[in-house]
Every structure is written in C-alpha cells, then in structure tokens.
Amino acid sequence: MEYEVMSAIQSAMAGKRVFCKFLSANDTGKTGAHQAGIYISKPSVPILFDEPGIRGENKEKRVTIAWQDGRRTDSRFIYYGQGTRNEYRITNFGRSFPYLRSEFTGALFILVQKSSEDYDGFVLNAEDDINQFLDTFGISVTQTNQLLNLHHVTLASMEKAEMERLIETLDVDFPSSERMSMAARKIDNRVYDHADYIVTNPDKKLIDWTNMEFKLFQALEYARYGDVISKGFLSMEDFVMTANQVLNRRKSRAGKSLEHHLAALFSGNGLIYEEQVVTEGNKKPDFLFPSQAAYHTPDFPTEKLISLAAKTTCKDRWRQVINEADRLRQRVKYLCTLQQGISTAQIDEMTAEQIVLVVPKPYISYYPKERQDQIWTISQFITFVKETEGIS
C-alpha cells in the first residue's frame, strides 16, 4: 500500500540506523528449518547490538518493534554463538504475527532503529512498493541485506523519485491543471510530511505546493520534449510550433494553479465556499463564501458574504476585481496574489477601491514597508472567513 511505503521511507529518513533485506524461505519458515526468526547478516550487527557476540556464548536483547499495521511486538535480538551456530536473528513476534507466513517470502523487510530499545519494522510485499523504497534511496536489489548508508539521500532525491513515478503512470501527455495541482500537493505532503501545515501554516503550504507544481511541470516538460529538443528541429516552423505549444501550456497551467491550491487550503480548513459561481450576468468571482445561493438570497446578510479573486500576478489586472459582485460593490473585496511586490501608488489605488491584498506571509516583505500592515496573510484571511462563518 502507498501509505506503508511512504511511512517506511519517512521512518528510514528519521532513524539512527536502517537495515533491509528480502525475506528468505528460511526467514518465513518455508524451508522447514527449526531456527525461528529473521536472519541478520554479520556486517549489520550494529543495528542489533553495541558489540558483536562472542563465540561460545549466546547473547540477547529485548526490544519493542512498531509495525506498519499498528501492532507492536516485544521481540528479541539474539546471537547464537554456542556449538556450531554463529548467527544473529530477530525472534519473538507472537503467534498472530502475519508477516512471516510463506506468502511473504521475497518481501522486503525494513528495520529502523529509533533508539537503543525502540524500532520500526516494515514488510513490503508489493513489487511497486519495494521498488519505490529502493529507488528513493538509490539502492539496487543487490545492495540489500546490509545497513543502508542514507547520508547521501536528500529530500530532493525523494522528490525526483516521486515525480518520475507519477510521470510513468500518466495516460496522457499532460494532465489537466486540476490533476497536476493535486499531484503536486500529494508529492509535497508525502516527501515533507507536513500536511498539518494546511491548518497551522497555510502561507508556507501555498508556497510549497506552488513550487512543487512548477518543478513537477518542468519534469513533465523534459520527459515529453527533452528528446525532441536534443535532436533539434528540421525547420523553423517546427521549432516555432513546439515553442508555442510549450508556452501556451505554461500560461494555461499558471492561471489555474493558484486557484486549485487555495481551494485545497480552504477545504482543509473546513471553510464553506463555492468556486466560479455567477453573481450577475457574466461575473464570476474565483471564490465566493459561503455560496451562490446565499449571495442570491436577499435576506442573507451582506456582511457575511466574502469574495476572493485569485491572480498569480496582479500588477495590471487587479481592477478586474472591482465589479465582480454587485452586492459587494461598496464593501471590501479580497485579492490573493503571488506577486512579490507592487508600488505604493498601486496599493493606494486598491485601498481606494476597497480591495485588500492577500499574500503569503513571506512575500509581504517585498512590499513597501509603509503599506505592509494593510496586506493580509493567507492565515489571516482563513481566520477571518472562519469567524464570519462561525467555524471553530
């Protein structure tokens, strides 16, 4: 399952030591061997004991292992050093333990040391999950059955692996902007494990999602056009046609990306809203809180209606917001943008038209210092809508 492999990756990234191996028939008991438990290779002893065992003596250590399905086992690390035996194993999994049955022969076992007595354990049995784990850390199937050196692993490599995996599964050259934005959010949340930022730090989350989508789009462009560009063009017409395709697709994607990510933030915070609803004639604000029905209900309090426009850049297009909703013509309207700075004069013009800029918090520093207190953060806007809608 996708959740299991991502949990294994995140645990490995945070752990002190990581060991992985493919479970053998001996491990799962399929050979009929009497020795119970998972065999650990001698070079991997540091994940079990501070010091290796001594021949002629048995050695053991009790630990707790938390598994992917939520179960915890009080297991035993043991070194068999007496007689003819000279091996290390993990035993004591309990009678109901599911992962050492014969059907798990060939599964990838991952052991992550969190502290001297606390460990995480994972058994990945699906080929896609196994490949995803190995690819993330840049190791081949021949490099298992040993401790993993994860010092060279970066979050960037995890991003790259996630993007390549997505591109391989696409059934179209370029997915819709909504699908692309959703994929970027999933990749960002998996790799960085900060889904809680949707509520606790939406300003950062909006920037992170936007950046991830741009990187994903670049990777997809390279996958689709890389060979064509490297081989060159037969004519200027071919070059122009390809260039126009790339540029038009970029413009189309950028225009909707901000809206998709804002919608995800609003939904994640439990806000009540609708997108692209008709107010009057052909007027369609990007977001209307709480709904089109409320807007067209005369008895619904005007002060509880909120409109938000989303424009990646707003230097010249902000005036389009002024007349998007007649009921709000004399009230404050909100404009969210990723524009990093505009002039004092333009902000003053917006203020005169009762338009409040909503900008990711880190970007506010790019605006004139004497006007920064007039600009709202994403978090501030979400809090305002919650209070207006009575959402706790």
C-alpha positions in Angstrom: 0.0 0.0 0.0 1.2 3.5 -0.8 0.8 4.6 2.8 3.0 1.8 4.1 5.9 2.5 1.7 5.8 6.3 2.5 5.8 5.5 6.2 8.8 3.3 5.7 10.6 6.0 3.8 9.9 8.7 6.3 10.9 6.4 9.2 14.1 5.5 7.5 14.9 9.1 6.9 14.4 9.9 10.6 16.1 6.8 12.0 19.5 6.3 13.5 20.2 3.1 11.5 18.4 1.3 8.8 18.6 -2.3 7.6 16.7 -4.0 4.8 16.7 -7.4 3.2 14.5 -9.7 1.2 12.9 -12.3 3.4 14.2 -15.7 2.5 12.4 -19.0 2.7 14.4 -19.7 5.8 13.1 -16.5 7.4 9.5 -17.3 6.7 9.9 -21.0 7.7 9.2 -22.3 4.2 12.3 -24.5 4.2 11.2 -26.2 7.3 14.2 -25.0 9.3 13.8 -25.0 13.0 15.5 -21.7 13.8 12.7 -19.2 14.1 13.0 -15.5 13.2 14.6 -13.2 10.7 18.3 -13.7 10.0 20.5 -10.6 10.1 23.9 -10.5 8.3 27.0 -10.1 10.5 28.1 -6.7 9.0 24.7 -5.4 10.1 25.2 -6.2 13.8 25.4 -2.5 14.9 21.6 -2.2 14.4 21.2 -5.0 17.0 24.0 -4.7 19.5 26.6 -2.2 20.5 29.2 -5.0 20.4 29.2 -8.2 18.4 28.7 -11.6 20.1 31.5 -13.8 21.3 31.8 -17.3 20.0 30.9 -19.9 22.6 28.3 -17.6 24.2 24.7 -16.7 23.4 23.7 -13.0 23.7 20.3 -11.4 23.6 18.5 -8.1 23.9 14.8 -7.3 24.3 13.3 -4.5 22.1 9.9 -3.1 21.0 9.1 -3.0 17.3 6.3 -0.9 16.0 4.9 -2.4 12.7 3.2 -0.8 9.7 -0.3 -2.1 10.7 -0.1 -0.5 14.2 0.8 -3.7 16.1 3.8 -3.7 18.5 5.9 -6.7 19.3 8.1 -7.3 22.3 10.8 -9.0 20.3 14.3 -10.4 20.9 17.6 -9.8 19.2 19.7 -12.9 19.7 23.2 -14.1 18.8 23.6 -17.8 18.7 27.3 -18.4 19.5 27.3 -21.9 21.0 28.1 -25.1 19.3 28.2 -24.9 15.5 25.9 -21.9 15.3 27.3 -18.4 14.6 24.4 -16.2 13.6 22.1 -13.3 14.5 18.4 -13.4 14.4 15.3 -11.4 15.4 12.7 -13.6 17.2 9.6 -13.4 19.4 7.0 -11.9 17.1 3.9 -13.6 18.6 1.6 -16.3 17.3 -0.6 -13.9 15.3 2.2 -12.1 13.6 1.3 -12.1 9.9 4.5 -11.2 8.1 6.5 -14.4 8.4 4.0 -16.6 6.6 5.1 -18.3 3.4 3.4 -15.7 1.1 5.8 -13.1 2.4 8.9 -14.9 1.1 10.6 -12.4 -1.1 9.1 -9.4 0.6 11.3 -6.5 1.6 11.9 -6.4 5.4 13.0 -3.0 6.8 14.2 -2.4 10.3 14.7 1.1 11.6 16.4 1.9 14.8 14.9 4.8 16.6 16.7 4.3 20.0 18.5 1.5 21.7 15.3 -0.3 22.5 12.7 1.1 20.1 12.4 0.2 16.5 10.1 0.5 13.5 9.5 -2.6 11.3 8.0 -2.8 7.8 7.4 -5.7 5.4 6.7 -4.5 1.8 5.2 -7.3 -0.3 4.1 -5.4 -3.4 6.6 -5.0 -6.2 5.8 -1.3 -6.7 6.3 -0.6 -3.0 9.6 -2.4 -2.9 10.9 -0.5 -6.0 9.7 2.8 -4.6 11.6 2.3 -1.4 14.8 1.2 -3.1 14.6 3.9 -5.8 14.1 6.6 -3.2 17.4 5.7 -1.5 19.2 5.0 -4.7 19.9 1.3 -3.9 19.6 -1.8 -6.1 18.3 -5.2 -5.1 21.9 -6.4 -4.8 22.7 -3.8 -2.2 20.2 -5.1 0.4 20.9 -7.5 3.4 23.0 -4.8 4.9 22.9 -1.5 6.7 21.9 1.4 4.5 24.1 4.5 4.2 21.5 7.2 4.0 23.8 10.2 4.4 23.7 10.9 0.7 20.0 10.7 0.5 18.3 14.1 0.2 14.7 15.2 0.1 15.4 16.3 -3.5 16.0 12.7 -4.5 12.7 11.7 -2.9 11.0 14.5 -4.9 12.6 13.3 -8.1 11.6 9.7 -7.5 8.0 10.7 -6.7 7.8 12.8 -9.9 9.3 10.1 -12.1 6.9 7.6 -10.7 3.9 9.9 -11.4 5.1 10.6 -15.0 5.4 6.9 -15.7 1.8 6.3 -14.7 0.2 9.1 -16.7 -2.1 8.0 -19.5 -2.0 11.4 -21.2 0.9 13.7 -22.3 -0.2 16.5 -20.0 -2.9 16.0 -17.3 -5.4 18.7 -16.6 -4.3 21.6 -14.4 -6.5 20.3 -11.6 -4.9 16.9 -11.7 -1.4 18.4 -11.9 -2.0 20.6 -8.9 -3.4 17.7 -6.9 -0.4 15.5 -7.8 2.0 18.3 -6.7 0.2 18.6 -3.3 0.4 14.8 -2.8 4.1 14.7 -3.6 4.9 17.6 -1.3 2.8 16.2 1.6 4.5 12.7 1.2 8.1 13.9 0.9 8.0 16.6 3.6 5.3 15.1 5.9 3.8 18.5 6.8 0.2 18.0 5.8 -0.7 19.7 9.2 0.6 23.0 7.7 -2.6 23.2 5.8 -4.1 24.4 9.1 -1.1 25.5 11.1 0.9 27.3 8.4 -1.2 27.7 5.2 1.1 30.6 4.0 4.1 28.2 3.7 1.9 25.4 2.4 0.7 27.5 -0.5 4.3 28.5 -1.5 5.5 24.9 -1.1 2.6 23.5 -3.3 3.2 26.1 -5.9 6.9 25.5 -6.1 6.3 21.7 -6.2 3.9 22.0 -9.1 6.4 24.2 -11.0 9.1 21.5 -10.5 6.7 18.8 -11.5 5.6 20.6 -14.6 9.3 21.2 -15.6 10.0 17.5 -15.1 7.0 16.6 -17.3 8.1 19.0 -20.0 11.5 17.5 -20.0 10.0 14.0 -20.3 7.8 15.0 -23.2 10.1 17.4 -25.1 13.6 16.5 -24.0 14.4 14.1 -26.8 12.8 16.4 -29.4 14.8 19.4 -28.3 18.1 17.5 -28.0 17.7 16.1 -31.6 17.0 19.6 -33.0 14.3 20.7 -35.5 14.0 20.2 -39.2 12.7 23.6 -39.8 12.0 27.0 -38.1 8.3 26.2 -38.4 8.7 23.0 -36.3 10.6 25.0 -33.7 8.0 27.7 -33.5 5.1 25.2 -33.3 6.8 23.3 -30.4 7.7 26.5 -28.6 4.2 27.8 -28.9 2.8 24.5 -27.5 5.1 24.8 -24.5 4.4 28.5 -23.8 0.6 28.2 -24.2 0.5 25.2 -21.9 2.6 27.1 -19.3 0.3 30.1 -19.4 -2.8 27.9 -19.0 -1.3 26.0 -16.1 -0.1 29.0 -14.2 -3.5 30.7 -14.4 -5.4 27.9 -12.6 -2.7 26.6 -10.3 -3.2 29.2 -7.6 -7.0 28.6 -7.6 -6.6 24.9 -7.1 -4.1 25.2 -4.2 -6.3 27.9 -2.5 -9.3 25.6 -2.8 -7.3 22.8 -1.1 -6.4 25.1 1.7 -9.9 26.3 2.2 -11.3 22.8 2.2 -8.6 21.6 4.5 -9.7 24.3 7.0 -13.3 23.5 6.7 -14.4 26.7 5.0 -17.7 26.9 3.2 -17.3 28.3 -0.3 -18.0 27.8 -4.0 -15.8 28.5 -7.0 -16.6 30.4 -10.2 -20.2 30.9 -9.4 -22.3 33.5 -11.2 -23.1 36.7 -9.3 -24.7 38.8 -12.1 -24.5 38.4 -15.9 -21.1 37.0 -16.8 -19.5 38.0 -13.5 -17.7 35.1 -11.7 -15.5 35.7 -8.7 -13.0 33.0 -8.2 -14.2 32.2 -4.7 -17.5 33.2 -3.0 -18.1 32.5 0.7 -20.4 30.8 1.6 -22.3 30.1 -1.6 -24.0 31.3 -4.7 -27.4 30.5 -3.1 -26.6 32.8 -0.1 -25.5 35.5 -2.5 -28.8 35.4 -4.4 -30.9 35.3 -1.2 -31.8 38.9 -0.4 -32.3 38.2 3.3 -28.8 36.7 3.7 -26.7 39.4 5.4 -24.4 41.1 3.0 -21.7 41.4 5.7 -21.5 37.6 5.8 -20.7 37.4 2.0 -17.0 37.4 1.1 -15.5 37.3 -2.4 -11.9 36.4 -3.2 -10.1 36.8 -6.5 -7.0 34.7 -7.2 -4.5 36.2 -9.6 -0.9 34.9 -9.8 0.2 38.4 -10.7 -1.9 41.5 -10.1 0.1 44.5 -11.2 -2.2 45.3 -14.1 -5.2 43.0 -13.6 -6.4 43.9 -10.2 -9.1 46.3 -11.5 -11.0 43.3 -12.8 -11.9 42.5 -9.2 -13.8 45.7 -8.6 -17.1 44.8 -10.3 -17.2 41.0 -9.8 -20.2 41.2 -7.4 -22.7 44.0 -7.3 -23.8 43.2 -3.7 -20.3 43.8 -2.6 -19.6 46.9 -4.7 -19.5 49.1 -1.6 -17.8 46.6 0.6 -14.3 45.2 1.0 -13.2 42.6 -1.6 -10.1 40.4 -1.3 -7.5 39.6 -3.9 -5.0 36.8 -3.4 -1.8 37.0 -5.4 1.7 35.5 -5.6 3.1 38.8 -6.9 6.2 39.7 -5.0 5.7 43.5 -4.5 3.9 46.3 -6.2 4.2 50.1 -5.8 2.9 52.2 -3.0 0.7 54.1 -5.6 -0.9 50.8 -6.7 -1.7 49.7 -3.2 -3.2 53.1 -2.5 -5.4 52.7 -5.6 -6.5 49.3 -4.4 -7.3 50.7 -1.0 -9.4 53.4 -2.5 -11.4 50.7 -4.3 -11.8 48.7 -1.1 -9.6 45.9 -2.2 -7.4 44.1 0.3 -4.4 42.2 -0.9 -3.9 38.6 0.5 -0.4 37.4 0.1 1.7 34.5 1.5 3.4 35.9 4.7 7.0 35.5 3.4 6.1 37.7 0.4 4.9 40.7 2.4 8.4 41.8 3.0 8.7 42.6 -0.8 6.0 45.3 -0.5 6.6 48.9 0.5 7.3 48.9 4.2 4.8 51.7 4.9 2.0 49.7 3.4 2.8 46.2 4.7 0.3 46.5 7.6 -2.5 46.8 5.0 -1.8 43.4 3.5 -3.3 40.2 4.8 -1.6 36.9 5.1 -3.3 33.6 3.9 -3.7 32.6 7.5 -5.3 35.9 8.4 -7.8 35.6 5.6 -8.7 32.0 6.6 -9.2 33.0 10.2 -11.5 35.9 9.1 -13.6 33.6 7.0 -13.9 31.1 9.8 -15.1 33.8 12.2 -17.5 35.2 9.7 -19.0 31.7 9.0 -18.9 30.7 12.7 -16.4 27.9 12.2 -14.5 27.0 15.3 
